[in-house]
């Protein structure tokens, strides 16, 4: 329905001259042509459409941010695992185990906490 490929925006309708108008523009034209009592309803409708478009854009932005956060978390986790494994295999056990623990923590936090408690002799009060 949309020539620009932006399916998230309000639908566009063709005009006689070949240009594309959004639904909001069509409603604005009707507001200017309507009597005063009818124009009030069109103004409310226009406001609701604009509010919904802004809400849709906000949700899209939040989803993108969440996806980037997830990708960054998993990517850094795997790089910690790879670096830690390389350090352990190179003979640097302490820094390697630290990097392995840091890499595993985002993937399995309960397992890492329990392992550290057992290794360091921690209490079960937590």
DSSP file (Angstrom, degrees, kcal/mol; ACC not computed):
  #  RESIDUE AA STRUCTURE BP1 BP2  ACC     N-H-->O    O-->H-N    N-H-->O    O-->H-N    TCO  KAPPA ALPHA  PHI   PSI    X-CA   Y-CA   Z-CA
    1    1 A X              0   0    0      0, 0.0     2,-0.5     0, 0.0    11,-0.2   0.000 360.0 360.0 360.0 -24.6    0.0    0.0    0.0
    2    2 A X    >   -     0   0    0      1,-0.1     3,-0.5     9,-0.1     5,-0.1  -0.871 360.0-159.6-108.2 128.7    3.0    2.3    0.7
    3    3 A X  T 3  S+     0   0    0     -2,-0.5    -1,-0.1     1,-0.2     0, 0.0   0.815  90.4  57.8 -74.8 -30.0    5.3    3.3   -2.1
    4    4 A X  T 3  S-     0   0    0      2,-0.1    -1,-0.2     1,-0.1     3,-0.1   0.573 108.0-119.5 -79.1  -8.7    8.2    4.2    0.2
    5    5 A X  S <  S+     0   0    0     -3,-0.5     2,-1.2     1,-0.2     3,-0.1   0.527  73.6 129.6  83.2   5.6    8.4    0.8    1.8
    6    6 A X    >   +     0   0    0      1,-0.2     3,-1.1     4,-0.1    -1,-0.2  -0.718  26.5 171.4 -95.6  87.1    7.6    2.1    5.2
    7    7 A X  T 3   +     0   0    0     -2,-1.2    -1,-0.2     1,-0.2     4,-0.0   0.595  68.5  68.4 -74.3  -9.9    4.8   -0.2    6.3
    8    8 A X  T 3  S+     0   0    0     -3,-0.1    -1,-0.2     2,-0.1     3,-0.1   0.654  86.9  80.8 -83.3 -14.9    4.9    1.2    9.9
    9    9 A X  S <  S-     0   0    0     -3,-1.1     3,-0.1     1,-0.2    -7,-0.0  -0.251  99.1 -72.0 -84.9 175.2    3.6    4.6    8.9
   10   10 A X        -     0   0    0      1,-0.1    -1,-0.2    -2,-0.0    -4,-0.1  -0.342  64.8 -90.8 -63.9 148.8    0.0    5.6    8.3
   11   11 A X        -     0   0    0     11,-0.1    12,-1.3    -3,-0.1     2,-0.4  -0.239  40.0-138.9 -62.5 150.1   -1.4    4.3    5.0
   12   12 A X  E     -A   22   0A   0     10,-0.2     2,-0.4   -11,-0.2    10,-0.2  -0.866  10.6-156.5-112.4 146.5   -1.1    6.5    2.0
   13   13 A X  E     -A   21   0A   0      8,-3.0     8,-2.3    -2,-0.4     2,-0.1  -0.940  20.8-115.9-121.8 143.7   -3.7    7.0   -0.7
   14   14 A X  E     -A   20   0A   0     -2,-0.4     2,-0.2     6,-0.2     6,-0.2  -0.447  25.7-154.9 -76.9 151.2   -3.1    8.1   -4.3
   15   15 A X    >   -     0   0    0      4,-1.7     3,-1.2    -2,-0.1    -1,-0.0  -0.646  33.4 -98.8-112.7 176.2   -4.4   11.4   -5.6
   16   16 A X  T 3  S+     0   0    0      1,-0.3    -2,-0.0    -2,-0.2    -1,-0.0   0.847 119.9  56.8 -65.6 -33.6   -5.2   12.4   -9.2
   17   17 A X  T 3  S-     0   0    0      2,-0.1    -1,-0.3     1,-0.1     3,-0.1   0.465 118.1-107.4 -80.9   0.3   -1.9   14.2   -9.7
   18   18 A X  S <  S+     0   0    0     -3,-1.2     2,-0.2     1,-0.3    -2,-0.1   0.430  79.3 125.1  90.9  -0.8    0.1   11.0   -8.9
   19   19 A X        -     0   0    0     -5,-0.0    -4,-1.7     1,-0.0     2,-0.5  -0.519  58.4-122.9 -88.8 163.1    1.3   12.2   -5.5
   20   20 A X  E     -A   14   0A   0     -6,-0.2     2,-0.4    -2,-0.2    -6,-0.2  -0.905  22.8-167.0-111.4 130.4    0.8   10.2   -2.3
   21   21 A X  E     -A   13   0A   0     -8,-2.3    -8,-3.0    -2,-0.5     2,-0.1  -0.908  17.4-128.7-114.4 142.2   -1.0   11.6    0.7
   22   22 A X  E  >  -A   12   0A   0     -2,-0.4     4,-1.8   -10,-0.2   -10,-0.2  -0.378  31.2-104.9 -79.5 166.8   -1.1   10.0    4.1
   23   23 A X  H  > S+     0   0    0    -12,-1.3     4,-2.5     1,-0.2     5,-0.2   0.857 121.9  58.4 -59.1 -36.2   -4.3    9.4    6.0
   24   24 A X  H  > S+     0   0    0      1,-0.2     4,-2.5     2,-0.2    -1,-0.2   0.903 104.6  50.0 -63.1 -40.7   -3.5   12.4    8.2
   25   25 A X  H  > S+     0   0    0      2,-0.2     4,-2.1    -3,-0.2    -1,-0.2   0.899 110.1  50.4 -65.1 -39.0   -3.4   14.7    5.2
   26   26 A X  H  X S+     0   0    0     -4,-1.8     4,-2.0     2,-0.2    -2,-0.2   0.918 111.4  48.2 -63.7 -42.5   -6.7   13.4    3.9
   27   27 A X  H  X S+     0   0    0     -4,-2.5     4,-2.2     1,-0.2    -2,-0.2   0.893 108.9  53.9 -65.8 -38.8   -8.3   14.1    7.4
   28   28 A X  H  X S+     0   0    0     -4,-2.5     4,-1.9     1,-0.2    -1,-0.2   0.888 107.4  51.2 -63.1 -37.8   -6.7   17.6    7.4
   29   29 A X  H  X S+     0   0    0     -4,-2.1     4,-1.3     1,-0.2    -1,-0.2   0.913 110.4  48.5 -63.2 -41.3   -8.4   18.3    4.1
   30   30 A X  H  X S+     0   0    0     -4,-2.0     4,-1.4     1,-0.2    -2,-0.2   0.847 107.0  56.8 -68.0 -32.6  -11.7   17.1    5.5
   31   31 A X  H  < S+     0   0    0     -4,-2.2     3,-0.3     1,-0.2    -1,-0.2   0.921 107.3  48.2 -62.6 -42.8  -11.2   19.3    8.6
   32   32 A X  H  < S+     0   0    0     -4,-1.9    -1,-0.2     1,-0.2    -2,-0.2   0.795 117.5  41.7 -69.6 -25.9  -10.9   22.4    6.4
   33   33 A X  H  < S+     0   0    0     -4,-1.3    -1,-0.2    -5,-0.1    -2,-0.2   0.605  98.8  90.3 -95.3 -12.7  -14.0   21.5    4.4
   34   34 A X  S  < S-     0   0    0     -4,-1.4     2,-0.0    -3,-0.3     5,-0.0  -0.457  82.2-103.9 -86.3 155.0  -16.2   20.3    7.2
   35   35 A X     >  -     0   0    0     -2,-0.1     4,-2.6     1,-0.1     3,-0.3  -0.284  44.6 -96.8 -66.9 165.5  -18.6   22.5    9.3
   36   36 A X  H  > S+     0   0    0      1,-0.2     4,-1.3     2,-0.2    -1,-0.1   0.865 121.4  48.0 -58.0 -45.0  -17.5   23.4   12.8
   37   37 A X  H  > S+     0   0    0      1,-0.2     4,-0.7     2,-0.2    -1,-0.2   0.861 116.7  43.8 -68.1 -34.2  -19.3   20.7   14.7
   38   38 A X  H  > S+     0   0    0     -3,-0.3     4,-1.6     1,-0.2     3,-0.3   0.825 106.2  61.9 -77.3 -31.6  -18.1   18.0   12.3
   39   39 A X  H  X S+     0   0    0     -4,-2.6     4,-2.4     1,-0.2    -2,-0.2   0.833  95.2  61.9 -63.6 -32.1  -14.6   19.3   12.2
   40   40 A X  H  X S+     0   0    0     -4,-1.3     4,-1.9     1,-0.2    -1,-0.2   0.907 104.1  47.9 -61.6 -41.4  -14.2   18.7   16.0
   41   41 A X  H  X S+     0   0    0     -4,-0.7     4,-2.2    -3,-0.3    -1,-0.2   0.892 111.1  50.5 -65.1 -40.2  -14.7   15.0   15.4
   42   42 A X  H  X S+     0   0    0     -4,-1.6     4,-2.6     2,-0.2    -2,-0.2   0.876 108.1  53.3 -65.9 -36.0  -12.2   15.0   12.6
   43   43 A X  H  X S+     0   0    0     -4,-2.4     4,-2.3     2,-0.2    -2,-0.2   0.910 109.6  48.1 -64.7 -41.8   -9.6   16.8   14.8
   44   44 A X  H  X S+     0   0    0     -4,-1.9     4,-2.2     2,-0.2    -2,-0.2   0.915 111.8  49.7 -63.4 -42.5  -10.1   14.1   17.5
   45   45 A X  H  X S+     0   0    0     -4,-2.2     4,-2.2     1,-0.2    -2,-0.2   0.916 110.4  50.2 -62.3 -43.3   -9.6   11.4   14.9
   46   46 A X  H  X S+     0   0    0     -4,-2.6     4,-2.3     1,-0.2    -1,-0.2   0.913 110.0  50.7 -60.9 -43.7   -6.5   13.1   13.6
   47   47 A X  H  X S+     0   0    0     -4,-2.3     4,-2.3     1,-0.2    -1,-0.2   0.892 109.9  50.1 -61.8 -40.3   -5.0   13.3   17.1
   48   48 A X  H  X S+     0   0    0     -4,-2.2     4,-2.4     2,-0.2    -1,-0.2   0.903 110.1  49.7 -66.5 -41.3   -5.7    9.7   17.8
   49   49 A X  H  X S+     0   0    0     -4,-2.2     4,-2.1     2,-0.2    -2,-0.2   0.921 112.2  47.9 -63.3 -43.5   -4.0    8.6   14.6
   50   50 A X  H  X S+     0   0    0     -4,-2.3     4,-2.2     2,-0.2    -2,-0.2   0.909 111.2  51.0 -63.8 -41.5   -0.9   10.7   15.3
   51   51 A X  H  X S+     0   0    0     -4,-2.3     4,-2.3     1,-0.2    -2,-0.2   0.913 110.4  49.0 -61.9 -43.0   -0.8    9.3   18.9
   52   52 A X  H  X S+     0   0    0     -4,-2.4     4,-2.4     2,-0.2    -1,-0.2   0.878 109.5  52.0 -66.3 -37.1   -1.0    5.7   17.6
   53   53 A X  H  X S+     0   0    0     -4,-2.1     4,-2.1     2,-0.2    -1,-0.2   0.910 111.2  47.2 -64.3 -41.3    1.8    6.4   15.1
   54   54 A X  H  X S+     0   0    0     -4,-2.2     4,-2.3     2,-0.2    -2,-0.2   0.899 111.5  50.9 -66.2 -39.9    4.1    7.8   17.8
   55   55 A X  H  X S+     0   0    0     -4,-2.3     4,-2.4     2,-0.2    -2,-0.2   0.903 109.6  50.5 -63.4 -41.3    3.3    4.8   20.1
   56   56 A X  H  X S+     0   0    0     -4,-2.4     4,-2.1     1,-0.2    -2,-0.2   0.905 110.7  49.1 -63.0 -42.3    4.2    2.4   17.2
   57   57 A X  H  X S+     0   0    0     -4,-2.1     4,-2.1     2,-0.2    -2,-0.2   0.891 110.4  51.1 -65.7 -39.2    7.5    4.2   16.7
   58   58 A X  H  X S+     0   0    0     -4,-2.3     4,-2.4     2,-0.2    -2,-0.2   0.924 110.3  48.4 -63.7 -44.1    8.3    4.1   20.4
   59   59 A X  H  X S+     0   0    0     -4,-2.4     4,-2.5     1,-0.2    -2,-0.2   0.898 110.6  51.3 -63.4 -39.8    7.6    0.4   20.6
   60   60 A X  H  X S+     0   0    0     -4,-2.1     4,-2.1     1,-0.2    -1,-0.2   0.906 110.4  49.3 -63.2 -41.5    9.8   -0.2   17.5
   61   61 A X  H  X S+     0   0    0     -4,-2.1     4,-2.2     2,-0.2    -2,-0.2   0.906 111.2  49.0 -64.5 -42.6   12.6    1.7   19.1
   62   62 A X  H  X S+     0   0    0     -4,-2.4     4,-2.4     2,-0.2    -2,-0.2   0.919 110.7  50.4 -64.5 -43.6   12.3   -0.2   22.4
   63   63 A X  H  X S+     0   0    0     -4,-2.5     4,-2.3     1,-0.2    -1,-0.2   0.903 110.3  50.0 -61.5 -40.8   12.3   -3.5   20.6
   64   64 A X  H  X S+     0   0    0     -4,-2.1     4,-2.4     1,-0.2    -1,-0.2   0.909 110.6  49.8 -64.8 -41.5   15.4   -2.6   18.6
   65   65 A X  H  X S+     0   0    0     -4,-2.2     4,-2.2     1,-0.2    -2,-0.2   0.898 110.9  49.3 -63.2 -40.7   17.2   -1.5   21.8
   66   66 A X  H  X S+     0   0    0     -4,-2.4     4,-2.2     2,-0.2    -2,-0.2   0.899 111.1  49.9 -65.3 -39.8   16.4   -4.8   23.5
   67   67 A X  H  X S+     0   0    0     -4,-2.3     4,-2.4     2,-0.2    -2,-0.2   0.911 110.9  48.7 -66.1 -42.1   17.6   -6.8   20.5
   68   68 A X  H  X S+     0   0    0     -4,-2.4     4,-2.5     1,-0.2    -1,-0.2   0.896 110.8  51.7 -64.1 -39.2   20.9   -4.8   20.4
   69   69 A X  H  X S+     0   0    0     -4,-2.2     4,-2.3     2,-0.2    -2,-0.2   0.904 110.7  48.0 -62.9 -41.1   21.3   -5.4   24.2
   70   70 A X  H  X S+     0   0    0     -4,-2.2     4,-2.5     2,-0.2     5,-0.3   0.921 112.2  48.3 -65.6 -44.2   20.8   -9.1   23.8
   71   71 A X  H  X S+     0   0    0     -4,-2.4     4,-2.6     1,-0.2     5,-0.2   0.914 113.2  48.0 -63.4 -42.5   23.2   -9.4   20.9
   72   72 A X  H  X S+     0   0    0     -4,-2.5     4,-2.6     2,-0.2     5,-0.3   0.909 111.9  50.0 -64.4 -41.8   25.9   -7.4   22.8
   73   73 A X  H  X S+     0   0    0     -4,-2.3     4,-1.8     2,-0.2    -2,-0.2   0.936 115.4  41.4 -63.3 -47.5   25.4   -9.5   25.9
   74   74 A X  H  X S+     0   0    0     -4,-2.5     4,-2.5     2,-0.2     5,-0.2   0.898 115.0  52.0 -68.6 -40.0   25.7  -12.9   24.1
   75   75 A X  H  X S+     0   0    0     -4,-2.6     4,-2.1    -5,-0.3    -2,-0.2   0.926 112.0  44.8 -63.5 -45.4   28.6  -11.6   21.9
   76   76 A X  H  X S+     0   0    0     -4,-2.6     4,-2.0    -5,-0.2    -1,-0.2   0.855 111.6  54.8 -66.8 -33.6   30.6  -10.4   24.9
   77   77 A X  H  X S+     0   0    0     -4,-1.8     4,-2.0    -5,-0.3    -2,-0.2   0.939 109.6  45.4 -64.0 -47.3   29.8  -13.6   26.7
   78   78 A X  H  X S+     0   0    0     -4,-2.5     4,-2.4     1,-0.2    -2,-0.2   0.873 111.1  52.8 -66.7 -35.9   31.2  -15.8   23.9
   79   79 A X  H  X S+     0   0    0     -4,-2.1     4,-2.7     2,-0.2     5,-0.2   0.884 108.0  51.8 -67.5 -34.4   34.3  -13.7   23.5
   80   80 A X  H  X S+     0   0    0     -4,-2.0     4,-2.5     2,-0.2    23,-0.2   0.897 110.3  49.2 -64.0 -39.0   34.9  -14.1   27.2
   81   81 A X  H  X S+     0   0    0     -4,-2.0     4,-2.3     2,-0.2    -2,-0.2   0.909 113.2  46.1 -65.6 -41.4   34.6  -17.8   26.8
   82   82 A X  H  X S+     0   0    0     -4,-2.4     4,-2.3     2,-0.2    -2,-0.2   0.931 115.5  45.1 -68.2 -45.5   37.0  -17.9   23.8
   83   83 A X  H  X S+     0   0    0     -4,-2.7     4,-2.4     2,-0.2    -2,-0.2   0.916 114.1  50.1 -64.4 -42.4   39.6  -15.6   25.5
   84   84 A X  H  X S+     0   0    0     -4,-2.5     4,-2.4    -5,-0.2    -2,-0.2   0.909 110.6  48.9 -62.6 -42.1   39.3  -17.6   28.7
   85   85 A X  H  X S+     0   0    0     -4,-2.3     4,-2.5     1,-0.2    -1,-0.2   0.913 111.3  50.6 -63.7 -41.6   39.8  -20.9   26.9
   86   86 A X  H  X S+     0   0    0     -4,-2.3     4,-1.5     1,-0.2    -2,-0.2   0.894 111.0  48.4 -63.0 -40.2   42.8  -19.5   25.1
   87   87 A X  H  X>S+     0   0    0     -4,-2.4     5,-2.6     2,-0.2     4,-0.6   0.904 111.7  49.0 -67.5 -41.0   44.4  -18.3   28.3
   88   88 A X  H ><5S+     0   0    0     -4,-2.4     3,-1.0     1,-0.2    -2,-0.2   0.927 112.9  47.2 -64.1 -44.0   43.8  -21.6   30.1
   89   89 A X  H 3<5S+     0   0    0     -4,-2.5    -1,-0.2     1,-0.2    -2,-0.2   0.774 108.5  56.4 -68.6 -25.4   45.3  -23.5   27.1
   90   90 A X  H 3<5S-     0   0    0     -4,-1.5    -1,-0.2    -5,-0.2    -2,-0.2   0.564 124.7-101.0 -81.8  -8.8   48.3  -21.1   27.0
   91   91 A X  T <<5S+     0   0    0     -3,-1.0     2,-1.2    -4,-0.6    -3,-0.2   0.452  89.3 119.7 104.0   1.8   49.1  -21.9   30.7
   92   92 A X     >< +     0   0    0     -5,-2.6     4,-1.8     1,-0.2     5,-0.2  -0.693  32.7 166.4 -98.3  81.4   47.6  -18.8   32.3
   93   93 A X  H  >  +     0   0    0     -2,-1.2     4,-2.9     2,-0.2     5,-0.3   0.924  65.5  49.0 -67.8 -48.1   45.1  -20.6   34.5
   94   94 A X  H  > S+     0   0    0      1,-0.2     4,-2.0     2,-0.2    -1,-0.2   0.950 117.1  39.1 -63.7 -51.9   44.0  -17.9   36.9
   95   95 A X  H  > S+     0   0    0      1,-0.2     4,-2.4     2,-0.2    -1,-0.2   0.880 116.8  53.8 -64.9 -33.4   43.2  -15.2   34.3
   96   96 A X  H  X S+     0   0    0     -4,-1.8     4,-2.4     2,-0.2    -2,-0.2   0.919 109.1  46.3 -65.4 -43.7   41.8  -17.8   32.0
   97   97 A X  H  X S+     0   0    0     -4,-2.9     4,-2.5     2,-0.2    -1,-0.2   0.864 111.0  53.8 -66.8 -35.1   39.4  -19.1   34.6
   98   98 A X  H  X S+     0   0    0     -4,-2.0     4,-2.5    -5,-0.3    -2,-0.2   0.940 110.7  45.7 -62.2 -46.0   38.4  -15.5   35.5
   99   99 A X  H  X S+     0   0    0     -4,-2.4     4,-2.2     2,-0.2    -2,-0.2   0.880 112.0  52.0 -65.6 -37.4   37.5  -14.8   31.8
  100  100 A X  H  X S+     0   0    0     -4,-2.4     4,-2.3     2,-0.2    -1,-0.2   0.922 111.0  47.3 -63.4 -42.9   35.6  -18.1   31.6
  101  101 A X  H  X S+     0   0    0     -4,-2.5     4,-1.8     1,-0.2    -2,-0.2   0.903 112.4  49.0 -63.9 -41.3   33.6  -17.2   34.7
  102  102 A X  H  X S+     0   0    0     -4,-2.5     4,-0.6     1,-0.2    -1,-0.2   0.855 113.6  47.7 -66.6 -34.0   32.9  -13.7   33.3
  103  103 A X  H  < S+     0   0    0     -4,-2.2     4,-0.4   -23,-0.2    -2,-0.2   0.842 114.5  45.1 -75.0 -33.8   31.9  -15.3   30.0
  104  104 A X  H >X S+     0   0    0     -4,-2.3     4,-3.1    -5,-0.2     3,-0.6   0.769  94.7  79.2 -79.8 -25.6   29.6  -17.9   31.6
  105  105 A X  H 3< S+     0   0    0     -4,-1.8     4,-0.2     1,-0.3    -1,-0.2   0.885  93.1  46.2 -56.5 -46.3   28.0  -15.5   34.0
  106  106 A X  T 3< S+     0   0    0     -4,-0.6     3,-0.3     1,-0.2    -1,-0.3   0.825 119.1  43.3 -66.2 -26.8   25.5  -13.9   31.6
  107  107 A X  T <4 S+     0   0    0     -3,-0.6    -2,-0.2    -4,-0.4    -1,-0.2   0.866 135.7   9.0 -84.7 -38.1   24.5  -17.3   30.2
  108  108 A X     X  +     0   0    0     -4,-3.1     4,-1.9     1,-0.1    -1,-0.2  -0.554  67.1 165.8-143.1  72.7   24.3  -19.2   33.5
  109  109 A X  H  > S+     0   0    0     -3,-0.3     4,-2.4     1,-0.2     5,-0.2   0.865  77.8  51.8 -63.7 -37.6   24.5  -16.9   36.5
  110  110 A X  H  > S+     0   0    0      1,-0.2     4,-2.3     2,-0.2    -1,-0.2   0.907 109.8  49.8 -66.2 -40.2   23.2  -19.4   39.1
  111  111 A X  H  > S+     0   0    0      2,-0.2     4,-2.2     1,-0.2    -1,-0.2   0.917 112.1  47.6 -63.3 -43.3   25.7  -22.0   38.1
  112  112 A X  H  X S+     0   0    0     -4,-1.9     4,-2.4     2,-0.2     5,-0.2   0.914 111.6  50.2 -66.1 -42.7   28.6  -19.5   38.3
  113  113 A X  H  X S+     0   0    0     -4,-2.4     4,-2.2     1,-0.2    -2,-0.2   0.924 112.4  46.6 -61.8 -44.7   27.5  -18.2   41.7
  114  114 A X  H  X S+     0   0    0     -4,-2.3     4,-2.2     2,-0.2    -1,-0.2   0.893 112.1  50.6 -65.9 -39.4   27.3  -21.8   43.1
  115  115 A X  H  X S+     0   0    0     -4,-2.2     4,-2.4     2,-0.2    -1,-0.2   0.911 110.6  48.6 -65.1 -42.6   30.7  -22.7   41.7
  116  116 A X  H  X S+     0   0    0     -4,-2.4     4,-2.6     2,-0.2     6,-0.2   0.898 110.0  52.7 -65.3 -39.5   32.4  -19.7   43.1
  117  117 A X  H  X>S+     0   0    0     -4,-2.2     5,-2.5    -5,-0.2     4,-1.0   0.929 112.0  45.3 -59.6 -45.0   30.8  -20.4   46.5
  118  118 A X  H  <5S+     0   0    0     -4,-2.2    -2,-0.2     3,-0.2    -1,-0.2   0.892 115.2  46.9 -66.7 -39.5   32.1  -23.9   46.5
  119  119 A X  H  <5S+     0   0    0     -4,-2.4    -2,-0.2     1,-0.2    -1,-0.2   0.877 120.5  36.9 -71.4 -37.8   35.6  -22.9   45.3
  120  120 A X  H  <5S-     0   0    0     -4,-2.6    -1,-0.2    -5,-0.2    -2,-0.2   0.470 109.6-117.0 -95.5  -2.2   35.9  -20.1   47.8
  121  121 A X  T  <5 +     0   0    0     -4,-1.0    -3,-0.2    -5,-0.2    -4,-0.1   0.881  49.9 178.5  71.2  38.4   34.1  -21.9   50.7
  122  122 A X      < -     0   0    0     -5,-2.5     2,-0.1    -6,-0.2    -1,-0.1  -0.203  28.6-104.0 -71.5 163.6   31.3  -19.3   50.9
  123  123 A X        -     0   0    0      1,-0.1     3,-0.5     3,-0.0    -1,-0.1  -0.466  15.9-129.8 -84.9 160.6   28.4  -19.5   53.3
  124  124 A X  S    S+     0   0    0      1,-0.2    -1,-0.1    -2,-0.1    -2,-0.0   0.130  81.8 103.6 -92.9  18.7   24.8  -20.6   52.2
  125  125 A X              0   0    0      1,-0.2    -1,-0.2     0, 0.0    -3,-0.0   0.633 360.0 360.0 -78.3 -12.2   23.3  -17.5   53.9
  126  126 A X              0   0    0     -3,-0.5    -1,-0.2     0, 0.0    -2,-0.1   0.471 360.0 360.0 -83.4 360.0   22.7  -15.7   50.6
